[in-house]
């Protein structure tokens, strides 16, 4: 049995955007910009990819609470207080 903390103990970096963000870790053996970022922050921060193909800013506004939570006490998103966030639509 593993202990799962309610909040992440490590800093987070959140990548929030459209299909370019979604495919940020690459595909078909390619290296994407998100994987380079994750490599640069190894052991210092968890890089969370929240890319949604086909989404635009209007759709993004609707899902913000589910991505980032609705407040400091909301742990449903596991984002916590990010080190930084990228937004790309």
Biopython code that builds the backbone (N, CA, C, O; Angstrom):
import numpy as np
from Bio.PDB.StructureBuilder import StructureBuilder

atoms = [
    (1, "UNK", "N", (0.842, -1.169, 0.000)),
    (1, "UNK", "CA", (0.000, 0.000, 0.000)),
    (1, "UNK", "C", (0.895, 1.242, 0.000)),
    (1, "UNK", "O", (1.844, 1.324, 0.780)),
    (2, "UNK", "N", (0.602, 2.176, -0.846)),
    (2, "UNK", "CA", (1.387, 3.396, -0.956)),
    (2, "UNK", "C", (0.625, 4.563, -0.359)),
    (2, "UNK", "O", (-0.598, 4.644, -0.470)),
    (3, "UNK", "N", (1.355, 5.459, 0.272)),
    (3, "UNK", "CA", (0.772, 6.684, 0.801)),
    (3, "UNK", "C", (0.716, 7.714, -0.315)),
    (3, "UNK", "O", (1.733, 8.006, -0.943)),
    (4, "UNK", "N", (-0.458, 8.261, -0.564)),
    (4, "UNK", "CA", (-0.630, 9.292, -1.572)),
    (4, "UNK", "C", (-0.941, 10.593, -0.851)),
    (4, "UNK", "O", (-2.014, 10.732, -0.265)),
    (5, "UNK", "N", (-0.015, 11.555, -0.885)),
    (5, "UNK", "CA", (-0.254, 12.817, -0.189)),
    (5, "UNK", "C", (-1.376, 13.605, -0.847)),
    (5, "UNK", "O", (-1.608, 13.491, -2.050)),
    (6, "UNK", "N", (-2.056, 14.391, -0.059)),
    (6, "UNK", "CA", (-3.139, 15.206, -0.582)),
    (6, "UNK", "C", (-2.615, 16.346, -1.454)),
    (6, "UNK", "O", (-3.298, 16.784, -2.380)),
    (7, "UNK", "N", (-1.435, 16.814, -1.167)),
    (7, "UNK", "CA", (-0.817, 17.848, -1.987)),
    (7, "UNK", "C", (0.525, 17.328, -2.479)),
    (7, "UNK", "O", (1.180, 16.519, -1.822)),
    (8, "UNK", "N", (0.909, 17.803, -3.628)),
    (8, "UNK", "CA", (2.188, 17.385, -4.169)),
    (8, "UNK", "C", (3.305, 18.014, -3.348)),
    (8, "UNK", "O", (3.259, 19.204, -3.039)),
    (9, "UNK", "N", (4.299, 17.220, -2.999)),
    (9, "UNK", "CA", (5.406, 17.735, -2.204)),
    (9, "UNK", "C", (6.435, 18.427, -3.082)),
    (9, "UNK", "O", (7.223, 19.233, -2.587)),
    (10, "UNK", "N", (6.444, 18.137, -4.349)),
    (10, "UNK", "CA", (7.378, 18.738, -5.292)),
    (10, "UNK", "C", (6.664, 19.855, -6.039)),
    (10, "UNK", "O", (5.447, 19.813, -6.220)),
    (11, "UNK", "N", (7.416, 20.841, -6.466)),
    (11, "UNK", "CA", (6.834, 21.917, -7.274)),
    (11, "UNK", "C", (6.267, 21.347, -8.567)),
    (11, "UNK", "O", (6.666, 20.272, -9.016)),
    (12, "UNK", "N", (5.344, 22.074, -9.149)),
    (12, "UNK", "CA", (4.772, 21.652, -10.426)),
    (12, "UNK", "C", (4.980, 22.736, -11.467)),
    (12, "UNK", "O", (5.076, 23.922, -11.152)),
    (13, "UNK", "N", (5.045, 22.302, -12.698)),
    (13, "UNK", "CA", (5.030, 23.170, -13.868)),
    (13, "UNK", "C", (3.832, 22.703, -14.677)),
    (13, "UNK", "O", (3.732, 21.520, -15.004)),
    (14, "UNK", "N", (2.930, 23.606, -15.003)),
    (14, "UNK", "CA", (1.711, 23.223, -15.707)),
    (14, "UNK", "C", (1.753, 23.760, -17.128)),
    (14, "UNK", "O", (1.954, 24.954, -17.350)),
    (15, "UNK", "N", (1.564, 22.874, -18.072)),
    (15, "UNK", "CA", (1.491, 23.235, -19.482)),
    (15, "UNK", "C", (0.020, 23.163, -19.874)),
    (15, "UNK", "O", (-0.555, 22.076, -19.919)),
    (16, "UNK", "N", (-0.589, 24.299, -20.156)),
    (16, "UNK", "CA", (-2.028, 24.377, -20.428)),
    (16, "UNK", "C", (-2.229, 24.959, -21.817)),
    (16, "UNK", "O", (-1.765, 26.063, -22.106)),
    (17, "UNK", "N", (-2.921, 24.218, -22.681)),
    (17, "UNK", "CA", (-3.124, 24.737, -24.022)),
    (17, "UNK", "C", (-3.866, 23.790, -24.935)),
    (17, "UNK", "O", (-4.628, 22.927, -24.498)),
    (18, "UNK", "N", (-3.617, 23.982, -26.218)),
    (18, "UNK", "CA", (-4.324, 23.235, -27.253)),
    (18, "UNK", "C", (-3.519, 22.010, -27.687)),
    (18, "UNK", "O", (-2.740, 21.465, -26.904)),
    (19, "UNK", "N", (-3.706, 21.583, -28.924)),
    (19, "UNK", "CA", (-3.047, 20.367, -29.405)),
    (19, "UNK", "C", (-1.528, 20.492, -29.452)),
    (19, "UNK", "O", (-0.832, 19.484, -29.330)),
    (20, "UNK", "N", (-1.005, 21.684, -29.623)),
    (20, "UNK", "CA", (0.445, 21.862, -29.619)),
    (20, "UNK", "C", (0.996, 21.525, -28.239)),
    (20, "UNK", "O", (2.061, 20.921, -28.116)),
    (21, "UNK", "N", (0.264, 21.918, -27.206)),
    (21, "UNK", "CA", (0.642, 21.549, -25.844)),
    (21, "UNK", "C", (0.442, 20.060, -25.629)),
    (21, "UNK", "O", (1.297, 19.397, -25.042)),
    (22, "UNK", "N", (-0.677, 19.531, -26.097)),
    (22, "UNK", "CA", (-0.972, 18.109, -25.918)),
    (22, "UNK", "C", (0.135, 17.238, -26.502)),
    (22, "UNK", "O", (0.494, 16.220, -25.910)),
    (23, "UNK", "N", (0.666, 17.612, -27.623)),
    (23, "UNK", "CA", (1.716, 16.834, -28.279)),
    (23, "UNK", "C", (3.111, 17.312, -27.872)),
    (23, "UNK", "O", (4.093, 16.986, -28.538)),
    (24, "UNK", "N", (3.205, 18.073, -26.796)),
    (24, "UNK", "CA", (4.467, 18.645, -26.352)),
    (24, "UNK", "C", (5.523, 17.648, -25.938)),
    (24, "UNK", "O", (6.708, 17.981, -25.922)),
    (25, "UNK", "N", (5.123, 16.420, -25.598)),
    (25, "UNK", "CA", (6.105, 15.402, -25.243)),
    (25, "UNK", "C", (6.555, 14.617, -26.473)),
    (25, "UNK", "O", (7.307, 13.650, -26.359)),
    (26, "UNK", "N", (6.098, 15.034, -27.630)),
    (26, "UNK", "CA", (6.522, 14.389, -28.873)),
    (26, "UNK", "C", (5.683, 13.180, -29.183)),
    (26, "UNK", "O", (4.801, 12.789, -28.419)),
    (27, "UNK", "N", (5.969, 12.621, -30.280)),
    (27, "UNK", "CA", (5.287, 11.420, -30.719)),
    (27, "UNK", "C", (6.079, 10.832, -31.874)),
    (27, "UNK", "O", (6.885, 11.523, -32.498)),
    (28, "UNK", "N", (5.856, 9.592, -32.151)),
    (28, "UNK", "CA", (6.574, 8.936, -33.249)),
    (28, "UNK", "C", (8.087, 9.080, -33.102)),
    (28, "UNK", "O", (8.789, 9.378, -34.069)),
    (29, "UNK", "N", (8.580, 8.867, -31.888)),
    (29, "UNK", "CA", (10.018, 8.913, -31.584)),
    (29, "UNK", "C", (10.631, 10.296, -31.693)),
    (29, "UNK", "O", (11.854, 10.416, -31.768)),
    (30, "UNK", "N", (9.819, 11.341, -31.705)),
    (30, "UNK", "CA", (10.369, 12.695, -31.734)),
    (30, "UNK", "C", (10.439, 13.249, -30.318)),
    (30, "UNK", "O", (9.761, 12.763, -29.413)),
    (31, "UNK", "N", (11.255, 14.256, -30.143)),
    (31, "UNK", "CA", (11.401, 14.903, -28.837)),
    (31, "UNK", "C", (10.653, 16.224, -28.887)),
    (31, "UNK", "O", (10.927, 17.065, -29.743)),
    (32, "UNK", "N", (9.715, 16.409, -27.977)),
    (32, "UNK", "CA", (8.927, 17.623, -27.959)),
    (32, "UNK", "C", (9.443, 18.624, -26.938)),
    (32, "UNK", "O", (10.294, 18.311, -26.106)),
    (33, "UNK", "N", (8.904, 19.839, -27.023)),
    (33, "UNK", "CA", (9.361, 20.916, -26.144)),
    (33, "UNK", "C", (9.037, 20.620, -24.684)),
    (33, "UNK", "O", (9.783, 21.032, -23.796)),
    (34, "UNK", "N", (7.942, 19.917, -24.417)),
    (34, "UNK", "CA", (7.583, 19.602, -23.033)),
    (34, "UNK", "C", (8.545, 18.581, -22.429)),
    (34, "UNK", "O", (8.865, 18.656, -21.242)),
    (35, "UNK", "N", (9.001, 17.639, -23.229)),
    (35, "UNK", "CA", (9.954, 16.659, -22.708)),
    (35, "UNK", "C", (11.297, 17.316, -22.407)),
    (35, "UNK", "O", (11.967, 16.931, -21.449)),
    (36, "UNK", "N", (11.697, 18.291, -23.202)),
    (36, "UNK", "CA", (12.927, 19.034, -22.917)),
    (36, "UNK", "C", (12.789, 19.823, -21.618)),
    (36, "UNK", "O", (13.730, 19.906, -20.829)),
    (37, "UNK", "N", (11.612, 20.400, -21.404)),
    (37, "UNK", "CA", (11.346, 21.132, -20.168)),
    (37, "UNK", "C", (11.337, 20.193, -18.968)),
    (37, "UNK", "O", (11.904, 20.512, -17.923)),
    (38, "UNK", "N", (10.699, 19.045, -19.114)),
    (38, "UNK", "CA", (10.670, 18.062, -18.025)),
    (38, "UNK", "C", (12.081, 17.583, -17.687)),
    (38, "UNK", "O", (12.408, 17.382, -16.518)),
    (39, "UNK", "N", (12.904, 17.402, -18.700)),
    (39, "UNK", "CA", (14.283, 16.986, -18.474)),
    (39, "UNK", "C", (15.061, 18.075, -17.724)),
    (39, "UNK", "O", (15.865, 17.768, -16.844)),
    (40, "UNK", "N", (14.825, 19.328, -18.067)),
    (40, "UNK", "CA", (15.524, 20.440, -17.410)),
    (40, "UNK", "C", (15.131, 20.571, -15.937)),
    (40, "UNK", "O", (15.926, 21.047, -15.126)),
    (41, "UNK", "N", (13.916, 20.155, -15.585)),
    (41, "UNK", "CA", (13.426, 20.280, -14.205)),
    (41, "UNK", "C", (13.379, 18.926, -13.476)),
    (41, "UNK", "O", (12.678, 18.792, -12.472)),
    (42, "UNK", "N", (14.111, 17.938, -13.967)),
    (42, "UNK", "CA", (14.159, 16.635, -13.328)),
    (42, "UNK", "C", (14.533, 16.766, -11.857)),
    (42, "UNK", "O", (15.488, 17.460, -11.510)),
    (43, "UNK", "N", (13.774, 16.095, -11.001)),
    (43, "UNK", "CA", (13.950, 16.066, -9.547)),
    (43, "UNK", "C", (13.674, 17.405, -8.863)),
    (43, "UNK", "O", (13.821, 17.514, -7.646)),
    (44, "UNK", "N", (13.282, 18.409, -9.616)),
    (44, "UNK", "CA", (12.957, 19.703, -9.013)),
    (44, "UNK", "C", (11.481, 20.043, -9.147)),
    (44, "UNK", "O", (10.919, 20.726, -8.290)),
    (45, "UNK", "N", (10.848, 19.568, -10.222)),
    (45, "UNK", "CA", (9.433, 19.872, -10.443)),
    (45, "UNK", "C", (8.814, 18.797, -11.325)),
    (45, "UNK", "O", (9.484, 18.222, -12.183)),
    (46, "UNK", "N", (7.535, 18.531, -11.108)),
    (46, "UNK", "CA", (6.777, 17.628, -11.966)),
    (46, "UNK", "C", (6.115, 18.457, -13.052)),
    (46, "UNK", "O", (5.415, 19.426, -12.757)),
    (47, "UNK", "N", (6.331, 18.086, -14.301)),
    (47, "UNK", "CA", (5.731, 18.797, -15.425)),
    (47, "UNK", "C", (4.414, 18.117, -15.769)),
    (47, "UNK", "O", (4.385, 16.944, -16.141)),
    (48, "UNK", "N", (3.321, 18.869, -15.640)),
    (48, "UNK", "CA", (1.977, 18.347, -15.881)),
    (48, "UNK", "C", (1.462, 18.886, -17.208)),
    (48, "UNK", "O", (1.320, 20.097, -17.375)),
    (49, "UNK", "N", (1.187, 18.006, -18.136)),
    (49, "UNK", "CA", (0.700, 18.411, -19.445)),
    (49, "UNK", "C", (-0.821, 18.411, -19.440)),
    (49, "UNK", "O", (-1.454, 17.371, -19.260)),
    (50, "UNK", "N", (-1.390, 19.573, -19.638)),
    (50, "UNK", "CA", (-2.845, 19.726, -19.710)),
    (50, "UNK", "C", (-3.196, 20.343, -21.059)),
    (50, "UNK", "O", (-3.739, 21.445, -21.142)),
    (51, "UNK", "N", (-2.865, 19.590, -22.124)),
    (51, "UNK", "CA", (-3.165, 20.026, -23.480)),
    (51, "UNK", "C", (-4.442, 19.378, -23.972)),
    (51, "UNK", "O", (-4.669, 18.189, -23.750)),
    (52, "UNK", "N", (-5.276, 20.160, -24.639)),
    (52, "UNK", "CA", (-6.578, 19.676, -25.102)),
    (52, "UNK", "C", (-6.728, 19.990, -26.590)),
    (52, "UNK", "O", (-6.934, 21.140, -26.977)),
    (53, "UNK", "N", (-6.622, 18.961, -27.405)),
    (53, "UNK", "CA", (-6.719, 19.128, -28.852)),
    (53, "UNK", "C", (-8.077, 19.703, -29.240)),
    (53, "UNK", "O", (-9.117, 19.248, -28.764)),
    (54, "UNK", "N", (-8.054, 20.700, -30.104)),
    (54, "UNK", "CA", (-9.284, 21.308, -30.588)),
    (54, "UNK", "C", (-9.846, 22.405, -29.704)),
    (54, "UNK", "O", (-10.832, 23.045, -30.070)),
    (55, "UNK", "N", (-9.243, 22.634, -28.556)),
    (55, "UNK", "CA", (-9.750, 23.659, -27.650)),
    (55, "UNK", "C", (-9.236, 25.034, -28.047)),
    (55, "UNK", "O", (-8.149, 25.175, -28.608)),
    (56, "UNK", "N", (-10.039, 26.038, -27.743)),
    (56, "UNK", "CA", (-9.630, 27.427, -27.921)),
    (56, "UNK", "C", (-9.835, 28.145, -26.583)),
    (56, "UNK", "O", (-10.186, 27.506, -25.591)),
    (57, "UNK", "N", (-9.623, 29.440, -26.545)),
    (57, "UNK", "CA", (-9.707, 30.151, -25.265)),
    (57, "UNK", "C", (-11.109, 30.092, -24.656)),
    (57, "UNK", "O", (-11.247, 30.075, -23.432)),
    (58, "UNK", "N", (-12.139, 30.061, -25.484)),
    (58, "UNK", "CA", (-13.506, 29.983, -24.947)),
    (58, "UNK", "C", (-13.716, 28.660, -24.206)),
    (58, "UNK", "O", (-14.264, 28.647, -23.104)),
    (59, "UNK", "N", (-13.283, 27.546, -24.809)),
    (59, "UNK", "CA", (-13.399, 26.249, -24.152)),
    (59, "UNK", "C", (-12.506, 26.172, -22.922)),
    (59, "UNK", "O", (-12.876, 25.576, -21.911)),
    (60, "UNK", "N", (-11.332, 26.778, -23.017)),
    (60, "UNK", "CA", (-10.378, 26.741, -21.903)),
    (60, "UNK", "C", (-10.950, 27.409, -20.661)),
    (60, "UNK", "O", (-10.738, 26.931, -19.547)),
    (61, "UNK", "N", (-11.664, 28.493, -20.839)),
    (61, "UNK", "CA", (-12.267, 29.183, -19.691)),
    (61, "UNK", "C", (-13.254, 28.278, -18.959)),
    (61, "UNK", "O", (-13.395, 28.366, -17.739)),
    (62, "UNK", "N", (-13.933, 27.410, -19.703)),
    (62, "UNK", "CA", (-14.902, 26.501, -19.090)),
    (62, "UNK", "C", (-14.240, 25.418, -18.236)),
    (62, "UNK", "O", (-14.829, 24.960, -17.257)),
    (63, "UNK", "N", (-13.025, 25.007, -18.596)),
    (63, "UNK", "CA", (-12.381, 23.907, -17.871)),
    (63, "UNK", "C", (-11.326, 24.372, -16.872)),
    (63, "UNK", "O", (-10.704, 23.536, -16.214)),
    (64, "UNK", "N", (-11.107, 25.669, -16.739)),
    (64, "UNK", "CA", (-10.099, 26.164, -15.793)),
    (64, "UNK", "C", (-10.258, 25.599, -14.384)),
    (64, "UNK", "O", (-9.261, 25.171, -13.801)),
    (65, "UNK", "N", (-11.470, 25.577, -13.802)),
    (65, "UNK", "CA", (-11.599, 25.025, -12.449)),
    (65, "UNK", "C", (-11.192, 23.553, -12.344)),
    (65, "UNK", "O", (-10.657, 23.135, -11.317)),
    (66, "UNK", "N", (-11.437, 22.769, -13.385)),
    (66, "UNK", "CA", (-11.054, 21.360, -13.311)),
    (66, "UNK", "C", (-9.557, 21.164, -13.503)),
    (66, "UNK", "O", (-9.010, 20.156, -13.056)),
    (67, "UNK", "N", (-8.891, 22.094, -14.150)),
    (67, "UNK", "CA", (-7.446, 21.983, -14.360)),
    (67, "UNK", "C", (-6.678, 22.500, -13.155)),
    (67, "UNK", "O", (-5.730, 21.862, -12.697)),
    (68, "UNK", "N", (-7.088, 23.665, -12.635)),
    (68, "UNK", "CA", (-6.332, 24.307, -11.566)),
    (68, "UNK", "C", (-7.004, 24.243, -10.205)),
    (68, "UNK", "O", (-6.433, 24.704, -9.217)),
    (69, "UNK", "N", (-8.195, 23.685, -10.132)),
    (69, "UNK", "CA", (-8.909, 23.659, -8.863)),
    (69, "UNK", "C", (-9.630, 24.976, -8.640)),
    (69, "UNK", "O", (-9.433, 25.938, -9.382)),
    (70, "UNK", "N", (-10.450, 25.008, -7.630)),
    (70, "UNK", "CA", (-11.240, 26.219, -7.377)),
    (70, "UNK", "C", (-10.717, 27.027, -6.208)),
    (70, "UNK", "O", (-11.340, 28.019, -5.828)),
    (71, "UNK", "N", (-9.605, 26.642, -5.629)),
    (71, "UNK", "CA", (-9.032, 27.390, -4.505)),
    (71, "UNK", "C", (-7.874, 26.629, -3.884)),
    (71, "UNK", "O", (-7.536, 25.532, -4.328)),
    (72, "UNK", "N", (-7.268, 27.209, -2.861)),
    (72, "UNK", "CA", (-6.112, 26.592, -2.218)),
    (72, "UNK", "C", (-6.440, 25.257, -1.576)),
    (72, "UNK", "O", (-5.565, 24.398, -1.466)),
    (73, "UNK", "N", (-7.668, 25.065, -1.153)),
    (73, "UNK", "CA", (-8.043, 23.823, -0.474)),
    (73, "UNK", "C", (-8.519, 22.737, -1.427)),
    (73, "UNK", "O", (-8.777, 21.613, -0.995)),
    (74, "UNK", "N", (-8.640, 23.047, -2.707)),
    (74, "UNK", "CA", (-9.114, 22.076, -3.688)),
    (74, "UNK", "C", (-7.936, 21.261, -4.198)),
    (74, "UNK", "O", (-7.076, 21.782, -4.907)),
    (75, "UNK", "N", (-7.897, 19.996, -3.842)),
    (75, "UNK", "CA", (-6.790, 19.134, -4.264)),
    (75, "UNK", "C", (-7.189, 18.235, -5.435)),
    (75, "UNK", "O", (-6.441, 17.330, -5.805)),
    (76, "UNK", "N", (-8.353, 18.478, -6.014)),
    (76, "UNK", "CA", (-8.820, 17.603, -7.083)),
    (76, "UNK", "C", (-7.945, 17.676, -8.318)),
    (76, "UNK", "O", (-7.899, 16.721, -9.094)),
    (77, "UNK", "N", (-7.253, 18.779, -8.518)),
    (77, "UNK", "CA", (-6.425, 18.916, -9.712)),
    (77, "UNK", "C", (-4.986, 18.482, -9.477)),
    (77, "UNK", "O", (-4.267, 18.216, -10.441)),
    (78, "UNK", "N", (-4.542, 18.402, -8.220)),
    (78, "UNK", "CA", (-3.168, 18.054, -7.849)),
    (78, "UNK", "C", (-2.134, 19.023, -8.402)),
    (78, "UNK", "O", (-0.955, 18.679, -8.482)),
    (79, "UNK", "N", (-2.542, 20.207, -8.781)),
    (79, "UNK", "CA", (-1.614, 21.198, -9.319)),
    (79, "UNK", "C", (-0.910, 21.934, -8.192)),
    (79, "UNK", "O", (0.273, 22.256, -8.307)),
    (80, "UNK", "N", (-1.622, 22.204, -7.107)),
    (80, "UNK", "CA", (-1.026, 22.960, -6.013)),
    (80, "UNK", "C", (-0.727, 24.382, -6.445)),
    (80, "UNK", "O", (-1.504, 24.998, -7.174)),
    (81, "UNK", "N", (0.413, 24.902, -5.985)),
    (81, "UNK", "CA", (0.853, 26.226, -6.411)),
    (81, "UNK", "C", (2.008, 26.040, -7.388)),
    (81, "UNK", "O", (3.137, 25.772, -6.976)),
    (82, "UNK", "N", (1.729, 26.182, -8.672)),
    (82, "UNK", "CA", (2.752, 25.884, -9.672)),
    (82, "UNK", "C", (3.955, 26.827, -9.594)),
    (82, "UNK", "O", (3.834, 27.995, -9.224)),
    (83, "UNK", "N", (5.088, 26.296, -9.946)),
    (83, "UNK", "CA", (6.301, 27.094, -10.090)),
    (83, "UNK", "C", (6.105, 28.089, -11.230)),
    (83, "UNK", "O", (6.425, 29.271, -11.105)),
    (84, "UNK", "N", (5.575, 27.588, -12.341)),
    (84, "UNK", "CA", (5.132, 28.445, -13.440)),
    (84, "UNK", "C", (4.155, 27.681, -14.317)),
    (84, "UNK", "O", (4.059, 26.456, -14.242)),
    (85, "UNK", "N", (3.432, 28.419, -15.148)),
    (85, "UNK", "CA", (2.402, 27.863, -16.023)),
    (85, "UNK", "C", (2.630, 28.408, -17.436)),
    (85, "UNK", "O", (2.889, 29.598, -17.617)),
    (86, "UNK", "N", (2.532, 27.537, -18.422)),
    (86, "UNK", "CA", (2.508, 28.016, -19.809)),
    (86, "UNK", "C", (1.067, 27.936, -20.306)),
    (86, "UNK", "O", (0.347, 26.985, -20.000)),
    (87, "UNK", "N", (0.661, 28.928, -21.063)),
    (87, "UNK", "CA", (-0.677, 28.954, -21.659)),
    (87, "UNK", "C", (-0.482, 29.198, -23.152)),
    (87, "UNK", "O", (0.070, 30.222, -23.554)),
    (88, "UNK", "N", (-0.935, 28.260, -23.962)),
    (88, "UNK", "CA", (-0.681, 28.328, -25.382)),
    (88, "UNK", "C", (-1.938, 27.911, -26.148)),
    (88, "UNK", "O", (-2.235, 26.721, -26.258)),
    (89, "UNK", "N", (-2.682, 28.899, -26.681)),
    (89, "UNK", "CA", (-3.868, 28.620, -27.503)),
    (89, "UNK", "C", (-3.761, 29.379, -28.811)),
    (89, "UNK", "O", (-4.654, 29.287, -29.653)),
]
sb = StructureBuilder()
sb.init_structure("model")
sb.init_model(0)
sb.init_chain("A")
sb.init_seg("    ")
for serial, (resi, resn, name, xyz) in enumerate(atoms, 1):
    if name == "N":
        sb.init_residue(resn, " ", resi, " ")
    sb.init_atom(name, np.array(xyz, "f"), 0.0, 1.0, " ", f" {name:<3s}", serial, name[0])
structure = sb.get_structure()
